[in-house]
Amino acid sequence: MLAQYEQRRSADRRTVSDFTDRLIRLFSNRIPGLRALRHLGLLALDLVPPVKDAVMWQNLGYGALPAAIHRRS
């Protein structure tokens, strides 16, 4: 049973790991102009709650918004 659970969750775990790796690379990069783009991206997340929720649920490893979130929109 545990092996089945691990297999079902492996894609989500990989997605979260890859996203985290990309965030670290993005925020540690010192390419001119990238800092402004990072700020704009964070501002967009703050100003558009459905996008913020989608990113949050994806990074919690769920891959999609729960049905309750869809009904609120």
TAVEN-V767329 format. One record per residue. N is the residue number from 1. RES is the residue in three letters. SS is DSSP state (a for helix, b for strand, c for the rest). D_FIRST is the distance of its C-alpha to the first C-alpha in whole Angstrom. Layout:
N_RES_SS_D_FIRST / N_RES_SS_D_FIRST
This chain:
1_MET_c_0 / 2_LEU_a_4 / 3_ALA_a_5 / 4_GLN_a_5 / 5_TYR_a_6 / 6_GLU_a_9 / 7_GLN_a_10 / 8_ARG_a_11 / 9_ARG_a_13 / 10_SER_a_14 / 11_ALA_a_17 / 12_ASP_a_18 / 13_ARG_a_18 / 14_ARG_a_20 / 15_THR_a_22 / 16_VAL_a_23 / 17_SER_a_24 / 18_ASP_a_26 / 19_PHE_a_28 / 20_THR_a_28 / 21_ASP_a_30 / 22_ARG_a_32 / 23_LEU_a_33 / 24_ILE_a_34 / 25_ARG_a_36 / 26_LEU_a_38 / 27_PHE_a_39 / 28_SER_a_40 / 29_ASN_c_42 / 30_ARG_c_46 / 31_ILE_c_47 / 32_PRO_c_50 / 33_GLY_c_49 / 34_LEU_a_45 / 35_ARG_a_46 / 36_ALA_a_47 / 37_LEU_a_44 / 38_ARG_a_42 / 39_HIS_a_44 / 40_LEU_a_44 / 41_GLY_a_40 / 42_LEU_a_40 / 43_LEU_a_42 / 44_ALA_a_41 / 45_LEU_a_38 / 46_ASP_a_40 / 47_LEU_a_42 / 48_VAL_c_39 / 49_PRO_a_37 / 50_PRO_a_34 / 51_VAL_a_34 / 52_LYS_a_33 / 53_ASP_a_31 / 54_ALA_a_29 / 55_VAL_a_29 / 56_MET_a_28 / 57_TRP_a_25 / 58_GLN_a_24 / 59_ASN_a_24 / 60_LEU_c_22 / 61_GLY_c_19 / 62_TYR_c_19 / 63_GLY_c_22 / 64_ALA_c_24 / 65_LEU_c_26 / 66_PRO_c_24 / 67_ALA_a_26 / 68_ALA_a_28 / 69_ILE_a_30 / 70_HIS_a_31 / 71_ARG_a_32 / 72_ARG_a_34 / 73_SER_c_36
